[in-house]
Amino acid sequence: MKIKVYKNTFLAVILFGSSVAFGQKKFDLIVTETSLGLEGKILTGYVSSFDFSREEVRRGWWKYARQFGNPIDMREFYKVKIPSTTTDGNVDLTIYSQTLADASATKFKIGLEEKKYKVQVEELLKDFKKDFYIQHYLGELKLKELEAEKYSSQYESALDDEDKSEALNNLNSKREEIERLKEEIRKVEGN
């Protein structure tokens, strides 16, 4: 039985170490002014980095943009038409976004032709990034809670002290991970 404990402990250390190295997504609210050259137009806008794949960011933007407009996939970029009824104006607004894979991250660019809405576009990008990371952390949180429930059940059904101890250690580890994720969500919300 001692070998089982050491093997599981060793495996847990390896898995925890790899999740720390590869699984953590760190939020920042760094947004830089940029320009986008799309459809023969030079648009003023902003760019920010996401430590997710290009496709994850594209899907996240599509889902987010549907809340206020009609996203159109133009293959290399998205065009989001915001109806004039939403903006209290006479003309529909069109926001352009482009998602580019970089060596270490994904660059997400957003812009529009009307320079007078520059501040709103920056705020829109920040809001999208916050929403995107919170949704990611909430998904991880749900998984960790399910794993904690599993270890709780293992503890309740364990017959000997060694199995109870192992289940309790695993449960405490999941609780720490859950608290870490809650703290990440609080950080994102505080920005």
PyRosetta script that sets phi, psi and omega in degrees:
from pyrosetta import init, pose_from_sequence

init()
pose = pose_from_sequence("MKIKVYKNTFLAVILFGSSVAFGQKKFDLIVTETSLGLEGKILTGYVSSFDFSREEVRRGWWKYARQFGNPIDMREFYKVKIPSTTTDGNVDLTIYSQTLADASATKFKIGLEEKKYKVQVEELLKDFKKDFYIQHYLGELKLKELEAEKYSSQYESALDDEDKSEALNNLNSKREEIERLKEEIRKVEGN")
pose.set_psi(1, -30.1)
pose.set_omega(1, 179.5)
pose.set_phi(2, -61.3)
pose.set_psi(2, -39.1)
pose.set_omega(2, -179.1)
pose.set_phi(3, -61.8)
pose.set_psi(3, -40.5)
pose.set_omega(3, 179.6)
pose.set_phi(4, -59.2)
pose.set_psi(4, -44.5)
pose.set_omega(4, -179.2)
pose.set_phi(5, -64.1)
pose.set_psi(5, -46.3)
pose.set_omega(5, -179.2)
pose.set_phi(6, -64.5)
pose.set_psi(6, -41.7)
pose.set_omega(6, -179.9)
pose.set_phi(7, -62.4)
pose.set_psi(7, -46.7)
pose.set_omega(7, 179.7)
pose.set_phi(8, -65.1)
pose.set_psi(8, -39.1)
pose.set_omega(8, 178.1)
pose.set_phi(9, -64.2)
pose.set_psi(9, -44.3)
pose.set_omega(9, 178.8)
pose.set_phi(10, -62.1)
pose.set_psi(10, -44.0)
pose.set_omega(10, 178.8)
pose.set_phi(11, -63.8)
pose.set_psi(11, -41.0)
pose.set_omega(11, 179.0)
pose.set_phi(12, -63.6)
pose.set_psi(12, -40.2)
pose.set_omega(12, 178.0)
pose.set_phi(13, -63.3)
pose.set_psi(13, -43.5)
pose.set_omega(13, 179.3)
pose.set_phi(14, -64.2)
pose.set_psi(14, -47.0)
pose.set_omega(14, 180.0)
pose.set_phi(15, -64.4)
pose.set_psi(15, -42.6)
pose.set_omega(15, 179.3)
pose.set_phi(16, -64.8)
pose.set_psi(16, -43.3)
pose.set_omega(16, 179.1)
pose.set_phi(17, -62.2)
pose.set_psi(17, -40.8)
pose.set_omega(17, 179.8)
pose.set_phi(18, -71.3)
pose.set_psi(18, -33.9)
pose.set_omega(18, 178.5)
pose.set_phi(19, -70.3)
pose.set_psi(19, -32.6)
pose.set_omega(19, 176.2)
pose.set_phi(20, -67.6)
pose.set_psi(20, -42.3)
pose.set_omega(20, -176.8)
pose.set_phi(21, -74.1)
pose.set_psi(21, -39.1)
pose.set_omega(21, -171.3)
pose.set_phi(22, -111.0)
pose.set_psi(22, -24.1)
pose.set_omega(22, -169.5)
pose.set_phi(23, -95.3)
pose.set_psi(23, -17.2)
pose.set_omega(23, -175.5)
pose.set_phi(24, -77.2)
pose.set_psi(24, 132.6)
pose.set_omega(24, 175.7)
pose.set_phi(25, -109.5)
pose.set_psi(25, 121.7)
pose.set_omega(25, -176.8)
pose.set_phi(26, -104.1)
pose.set_psi(26, 126.2)
pose.set_omega(26, -179.4)
pose.set_phi(27, -86.5)
pose.set_psi(27, 137.4)
pose.set_omega(27, 167.2)
pose.set_phi(28, -141.7)
pose.set_psi(28, 157.9)
pose.set_omega(28, -177.6)
pose.set_phi(29, -111.0)
pose.set_psi(29, 33.0)
pose.set_omega(29, 179.7)
pose.set_phi(30, -75.7)
pose.set_psi(30, 120.2)
pose.set_omega(30, 179.4)
pose.set_phi(31, -129.5)
pose.set_psi(31, 129.6)
pose.set_omega(31, -177.5)
pose.set_phi(32, -119.2)
pose.set_psi(32, 142.4)
pose.set_omega(32, 178.1)
pose.set_phi(33, -70.2)
pose.set_psi(33, 141.5)
pose.set_omega(33, -179.1)
pose.set_phi(34, -152.6)
pose.set_psi(34, -179.4)
pose.set_omega(34, 172.5)
pose.set_phi(35, -129.5)
pose.set_psi(35, 152.6)
pose.set_omega(35, 179.4)
pose.set_phi(36, -120.9)
pose.set_psi(36, 133.6)
pose.set_omega(36, 174.3)
pose.set_phi(37, -105.9)
pose.set_psi(37, 98.1)
pose.set_omega(37, -177.0)
pose.set_phi(38, -134.3)
pose.set_psi(38, 140.2)
pose.set_omega(38, 178.4)
pose.set_phi(39, 52.1)
pose.set_psi(39, 37.9)
pose.set_omega(39, 178.7)
pose.set_phi(40, 72.9)
pose.set_psi(40, 12.4)
pose.set_omega(40, -179.6)
pose.set_phi(41, -117.6)
pose.set_psi(41, 146.7)
pose.set_omega(41, 171.9)
pose.set_phi(42, -102.4)
pose.set_psi(42, 116.2)
pose.set_omega(42, -176.0)
pose.set_phi(43, -108.4)
pose.set_psi(43, 141.8)
pose.set_omega(43, 172.8)
pose.set_phi(44, -85.4)
pose.set_psi(44, 144.0)
pose.set_omega(44, -178.1)
pose.set_phi(45, -170.9)
pose.set_psi(45, -156.3)
pose.set_omega(45, -175.4)
pose.set_phi(46, -140.1)
pose.set_psi(46, 159.8)
pose.set_omega(46, 178.2)
pose.set_phi(47, -136.1)
pose.set_psi(47, 147.2)
pose.set_omega(47, 176.0)
pose.set_phi(48, -146.5)
pose.set_psi(48, 155.2)
pose.set_omega(48, -179.2)
pose.set_phi(49, -100.6)
pose.set_psi(49, 141.5)
pose.set_omega(49, 175.0)
pose.set_phi(50, -123.0)
pose.set_psi(50, 138.2)
pose.set_omega(50, 177.0)
pose.set_phi(51, -94.9)
pose.set_psi(51, 52.4)
pose.set_omega(51, 176.5)
pose.set_phi(52, -131.1)
pose.set_psi(52, 168.2)
pose.set_omega(52, 177.7)
pose.set_phi(53, -69.7)
pose.set_psi(53, 159.6)
pose.set_omega(53, 179.6)
pose.set_phi(54, -58.0)
pose.set_psi(54, -43.5)
pose.set_omega(54, -178.1)
pose.set_phi(55, -66.1)
pose.set_psi(55, -38.2)
pose.set_omega(55, 178.3)
pose.set_phi(56, -62.6)
pose.set_psi(56, -41.8)
pose.set_omega(56, 179.9)
pose.set_phi(57, -68.3)
pose.set_psi(57, -41.4)
pose.set_omega(57, 178.1)
pose.set_phi(58, -60.5)
pose.set_psi(58, -46.0)
pose.set_omega(58, 178.8)
pose.set_phi(59, -63.7)
pose.set_psi(59, -40.5)
pose.set_omega(59, 179.1)
pose.set_phi(60, -63.1)
pose.set_psi(60, -42.0)
pose.set_omega(60, 179.2)
pose.set_phi(61, -66.0)
pose.set_psi(61, -42.6)
pose.set_omega(61, 180.0)
pose.set_phi(62, -58.6)
pose.set_psi(62, -46.8)
pose.set_omega(62, -179.6)
pose.set_phi(63, -64.2)
pose.set_psi(63, -43.9)
pose.set_omega(63, -179.4)
pose.set_phi(64, -65.2)
pose.set_psi(64, -46.4)
pose.set_omega(64, -176.0)
pose.set_phi(65, -66.2)
pose.set_psi(65, -26.4)
pose.set_omega(65, 179.1)
pose.set_phi(66, -65.7)
pose.set_psi(66, -16.9)
pose.set_omega(66, 179.7)
pose.set_phi(67, -70.8)
pose.set_psi(67, -25.1)
pose.set_omega(67, -175.7)
pose.set_phi(68, -131.4)
pose.set_psi(68, -6.5)
pose.set_omega(68, -177.6)
pose.set_phi(69, -155.6)
pose.set_psi(69, -167.8)
pose.set_omega(69, -179.8)
pose.set_phi(70, -117.1)
pose.set_psi(70, 94.8)
pose.set_omega(70, -179.5)
pose.set_phi(71, -71.4)
pose.set_psi(71, 136.4)
pose.set_omega(71, 177.8)
pose.set_phi(72, -120.3)
pose.set_psi(72, 123.4)
pose.set_omega(72, 179.8)
pose.set_phi(73, -80.6)
pose.set_psi(73, 115.7)
pose.set_omega(73, 179.7)
pose.set_phi(74, -102.7)
pose.set_psi(74, 22.2)
pose.set_omega(74, -178.3)
pose.set_phi(75, 71.9)
pose.set_psi(75, -56.2)
pose.set_omega(75, -179.6)
pose.set_phi(76, -92.7)
pose.set_psi(76, -17.5)
pose.set_omega(76, -179.6)
pose.set_phi(77, -156.3)
pose.set_psi(77, 169.1)
pose.set_omega(77, 175.0)
pose.set_phi(78, -108.9)
pose.set_psi(78, 145.2)
pose.set_omega(78, 173.3)
pose.set_phi(79, -117.3)
pose.set_psi(79, 125.3)
pose.set_omega(79, 178.9)
pose.set_phi(80, -117.3)
pose.set_psi(80, 114.4)
pose.set_omega(80, 177.8)
pose.set_phi(81, -90.4)
pose.set_psi(81, 124.2)
pose.set_omega(81, 176.9)
pose.set_phi(82, -105.3)
pose.set_psi(82, 116.2)
pose.set_omega(82, -176.8)
pose.set_phi(83, -60.0)
pose.set_psi(83, 146.6)
pose.set_omega(83, -179.2)
pose.set_phi(84, -61.4)
pose.set_psi(84, -25.8)
pose.set_omega(84, 178.7)
pose.set_phi(85, -65.7)
pose.set_psi(85, -28.6)
pose.set_omega(85, 178.5)
pose.set_phi(86, -78.6)
pose.set_psi(86, -36.0)
pose.set_omega(86, -175.0)
pose.set_phi(87, -92.9)
pose.set_psi(87, 0.0)
pose.set_omega(87, -177.0)
pose.set_phi(88, 56.5)
pose.set_psi(88, 36.9)
pose.set_omega(88, 179.1)
pose.set_phi(89, -122.8)
pose.set_psi(89, -172.8)
pose.set_omega(89, 179.8)
pose.set_phi(90, -95.2)
pose.set_psi(90, -20.3)
pose.set_omega(90, -173.2)
pose.set_phi(91, -123.6)
pose.set_psi(91, 144.6)
pose.set_omega(91, 173.5)
pose.set_phi(92, -67.0)
pose.set_psi(92, 142.4)
pose.set_omega(92, 174.8)
pose.set_phi(93, -97.4)
pose.set_psi(93, 146.1)
pose.set_omega(93, 176.5)
pose.set_phi(94, -122.5)
pose.set_psi(94, 121.4)
pose.set_omega(94, 176.3)
pose.set_phi(95, -102.7)
pose.set_psi(95, 135.8)
pose.set_omega(95, 178.4)
pose.set_phi(96, -110.0)
pose.set_psi(96, 140.6)
pose.set_omega(96, 176.2)
pose.set_phi(97, -139.0)
pose.set_psi(97, 148.6)
pose.set_omega(97, -179.9)
pose.set_phi(98, -138.1)
pose.set_psi(98, 134.5)
pose.set_omega(98, -179.8)
pose.set_phi(99, -114.8)
pose.set_psi(99, 120.3)
pose.set_omega(99, -175.5)
pose.set_phi(100, -121.8)
pose.set_psi(100, 131.5)
pose.set_omega(100, 176.5)
pose.set_phi(101, -77.1)
pose.set_psi(101, 132.2)
pose.set_omega(101, 178.0)
pose.set_phi(102, -116.1)
pose.set_psi(102, 171.8)
pose.set_omega(102, -178.1)
pose.set_phi(103, -60.7)
pose.set_psi(103, -41.0)
pose.set_omega(103, -174.8)
pose.set_phi(104, -114.6)
pose.set_psi(104, -9.7)
pose.set_omega(104, -176.5)
pose.set_phi(105, -157.1)
pose.set_psi(105, -176.1)
pose.set_omega(105, 174.3)
pose.set_phi(106, -113.6)
pose.set_psi(106, 129.3)
pose.set_omega(106, 177.2)
pose.set_phi(107, -93.6)
pose.set_psi(107, 128.6)
pose.set_omega(107, 177.6)
pose.set_phi(108, -115.1)
pose.set_psi(108, 119.3)
pose.set_omega(108, -179.9)
pose.set_phi(109, -109.6)
pose.set_psi(109, 143.8)
pose.set_omega(109, 178.7)
pose.set_phi(110, -143.0)
pose.set_psi(110, 141.1)
pose.set_omega(110, 179.5)
pose.set_phi(111, -165.4)
pose.set_psi(111, 171.8)
pose.set_omega(111, 174.3)
pose.set_phi(112, -153.0)
pose.set_psi(112, 164.1)
pose.set_omega(112, -175.1)
pose.set_phi(113, -69.5)
pose.set_psi(113, -39.8)
pose.set_omega(113, -175.6)
pose.set_phi(114, -75.2)
pose.set_psi(114, 106.9)
pose.set_omega(114, -177.4)
pose.set_phi(115, -66.7)
pose.set_psi(115, -21.8)
pose.set_omega(115, -178.0)
pose.set_phi(116, -68.0)
pose.set_psi(116, -15.3)
pose.set_omega(116, 178.7)
pose.set_phi(117, -102.3)
pose.set_psi(117, 19.3)
pose.set_omega(117, -176.3)
pose.set_phi(118, -56.7)
pose.set_psi(118, -45.7)
pose.set_omega(118, -178.9)
pose.set_phi(119, -63.8)
pose.set_psi(119, -40.4)
pose.set_omega(119, -179.7)
pose.set_phi(120, -65.7)
pose.set_psi(120, -35.3)
pose.set_omega(120, 178.8)
pose.set_phi(121, -67.1)
pose.set_psi(121, -40.7)
pose.set_omega(121, 176.9)
pose.set_phi(122, -61.5)
pose.set_psi(122, -44.8)
pose.set_omega(122, 179.1)
pose.set_phi(123, -65.1)
pose.set_psi(123, -36.3)
pose.set_omega(123, 177.8)
pose.set_phi(124, -62.8)
pose.set_psi(124, -43.2)
pose.set_omega(124, 178.3)
pose.set_phi(125, -63.6)
pose.set_psi(125, -44.2)
pose.set_omega(125, 178.7)
pose.set_phi(126, -61.9)
pose.set_psi(126, -43.7)
pose.set_omega(126, 179.8)
pose.set_phi(127, -63.7)
pose.set_psi(127, -42.1)
pose.set_omega(127, 177.5)
pose.set_phi(128, -61.4)
pose.set_psi(128, -45.0)
pose.set_omega(128, -177.8)
pose.set_phi(129, -63.7)
pose.set_psi(129, -42.3)
pose.set_omega(129, 178.1)
pose.set_phi(130, -61.9)
pose.set_psi(130, -47.5)
pose.set_omega(130, 179.9)
pose.set_phi(131, -60.5)
pose.set_psi(131, -42.5)
pose.set_omega(131, -178.2)
pose.set_phi(132, -61.3)
pose.set_psi(132, -48.4)
pose.set_omega(132, -178.6)
pose.set_phi(133, -69.2)
pose.set_psi(133, -39.1)
pose.set_omega(133, 178.2)
pose.set_phi(134, -61.7)
pose.set_psi(134, -43.2)
pose.set_omega(134, 178.1)
pose.set_phi(135, -61.0)
pose.set_psi(135, -39.6)
pose.set_omega(135, 178.0)
pose.set_phi(136, -63.5)
pose.set_psi(136, -48.8)
pose.set_omega(136, -179.1)
pose.set_phi(137, -63.8)
pose.set_psi(137, -37.0)
pose.set_omega(137, 177.8)
pose.set_phi(138, -64.7)
pose.set_psi(138, -38.8)
pose.set_omega(138, 176.5)
pose.set_phi(139, -62.5)
pose.set_psi(139, -44.1)
pose.set_omega(139, 177.0)
pose.set_phi(140, -63.3)
pose.set_psi(140, -40.2)
pose.set_omega(140, -178.8)
pose.set_phi(141, -60.9)
pose.set_psi(141, -43.4)
pose.set_omega(141, 178.4)
pose.set_phi(142, -61.0)
pose.set_psi(142, -42.2)
pose.set_omega(142, 178.4)
pose.set_phi(143, -63.3)
pose.set_psi(143, -43.7)
pose.set_omega(143, -179.5)
pose.set_phi(144, -65.0)
pose.set_psi(144, -36.6)
pose.set_omega(144, 178.0)
pose.set_phi(145, -66.5)
pose.set_psi(145, -38.1)
pose.set_omega(145, 176.2)
pose.set_phi(146, -64.7)
pose.set_psi(146, -41.1)
pose.set_omega(146, 177.6)
pose.set_phi(147, -64.3)
pose.set_psi(147, -39.4)
pose.set_omega(147, 178.4)
pose.set_phi(148, -63.4)
pose.set_psi(148, -39.8)
pose.set_omega(148, 176.8)
pose.set_phi(149, -61.3)
pose.set_psi(149, -39.4)
pose.set_omega(149, 179.1)
pose.set_phi(150, -62.6)
pose.set_psi(150, -44.9)
pose.set_omega(150, -179.7)
pose.set_phi(151, -68.6)
pose.set_psi(151, -32.2)
pose.set_omega(151, 176.5)
pose.set_phi(152, -64.4)
pose.set_psi(152, -43.1)
pose.set_omega(152, 177.3)
pose.set_phi(153, -64.9)
pose.set_psi(153, -39.4)
pose.set_omega(153, 177.7)
pose.set_phi(154, -62.0)
pose.set_psi(154, -40.2)
pose.set_omega(154, 179.4)
pose.set_phi(155, -63.1)
pose.set_psi(155, -45.0)
pose.set_omega(155, -178.2)
pose.set_phi(156, -65.0)
pose.set_psi(156, -32.6)
pose.set_omega(156, -176.9)
pose.set_phi(157, -95.7)
pose.set_psi(157, -4.2)
pose.set_omega(157, -178.8)
pose.set_phi(158, -66.1)
pose.set_psi(158, 140.7)
pose.set_omega(158, -177.5)
pose.set_phi(159, -95.4)
pose.set_psi(159, -34.5)
pose.set_omega(159, -178.2)
pose.set_phi(160, -114.3)
pose.set_psi(160, 164.9)
pose.set_omega(160, -175.4)
pose.set_phi(161, -63.6)
pose.set_psi(161, -34.8)
pose.set_omega(161, -178.4)
pose.set_phi(162, -65.1)
pose.set_psi(162, -44.2)
pose.set_omega(162, 178.2)
pose.set_phi(163, -67.0)
pose.set_psi(163, -38.5)
pose.set_omega(163, 176.8)
pose.set_phi(164, -62.5)
pose.set_psi(164, -42.8)
pose.set_omega(164, -179.4)
pose.set_phi(165, -63.3)
pose.set_psi(165, -43.6)
pose.set_omega(165, 179.4)
pose.set_phi(166, -63.9)
pose.set_psi(166, -44.2)
pose.set_omega(166, 179.0)
pose.set_phi(167, -63.8)
pose.set_psi(167, -39.6)
pose.set_omega(167, 179.3)
pose.set_phi(168, -66.5)
pose.set_psi(168, -40.5)
pose.set_omega(168, 177.0)
pose.set_phi(169, -62.4)
pose.set_psi(169, -43.3)
pose.set_omega(169, 178.2)
pose.set_phi(170, -64.5)
pose.set_psi(170, -40.3)
pose.set_omega(170, 179.0)
pose.set_phi(171, -63.5)
pose.set_psi(171, -44.3)
pose.set_omega(171, 178.8)
pose.set_phi(172, -63.9)
pose.set_psi(172, -36.9)
pose.set_omega(172, 177.4)
pose.set_phi(173, -63.4)
pose.set_psi(173, -43.3)
pose.set_omega(173, 178.7)
pose.set_phi(174, -65.5)
pose.set_psi(174, -38.3)
pose.set_omega(174, 178.3)
pose.set_phi(175, -62.2)
pose.set_psi(175, -39.6)
pose.set_omega(175, 177.2)
pose.set_phi(176, -63.8)
pose.set_psi(176, -42.0)
pose.set_omega(176, 178.0)
pose.set_phi(177, -64.1)
pose.set_psi(177, -39.4)
pose.set_omega(177, 178.3)
pose.set_phi(178, -62.8)
pose.set_psi(178, -43.8)
pose.set_omega(178, 178.8)
pose.set_phi(179, -65.0)
pose.set_psi(179, -36.9)
pose.set_omega(179, 177.9)
pose.set_phi(180, -62.9)
pose.set_psi(180, -43.4)
pose.set_omega(180, 179.1)
pose.set_phi(181, -66.1)
pose.set_psi(181, -39.7)
pose.set_omega(181, 177.2)
pose.set_phi(182, -62.3)
pose.set_psi(182, -38.8)
pose.set_omega(182, 178.4)
pose.set_phi(183, -66.1)
pose.set_psi(183, -39.1)
pose.set_omega(183, 176.4)
pose.set_phi(184, -61.9)
pose.set_psi(184, -42.0)
pose.set_omega(184, 178.9)
pose.set_phi(185, -62.9)
pose.set_psi(185, -42.8)
pose.set_omega(185, 178.5)
pose.set_phi(186, -62.0)
pose.set_psi(186, -38.7)
pose.set_omega(186, 178.4)
pose.set_phi(187, -62.9)
pose.set_psi(187, -45.4)
pose.set_omega(187, -179.2)
pose.set_phi(188, -63.9)
pose.set_psi(188, -45.5)
pose.set_omega(188, 179.9)
pose.set_phi(189, -62.5)
pose.set_psi(189, -31.1)
pose.set_omega(189, -178.7)
pose.set_phi(190, -75.0)
pose.set_psi(190, -14.4)
pose.set_omega(190, -179.8)
pose.set_phi(191, -81.5)
pose.dump_pdb("model.pdb")
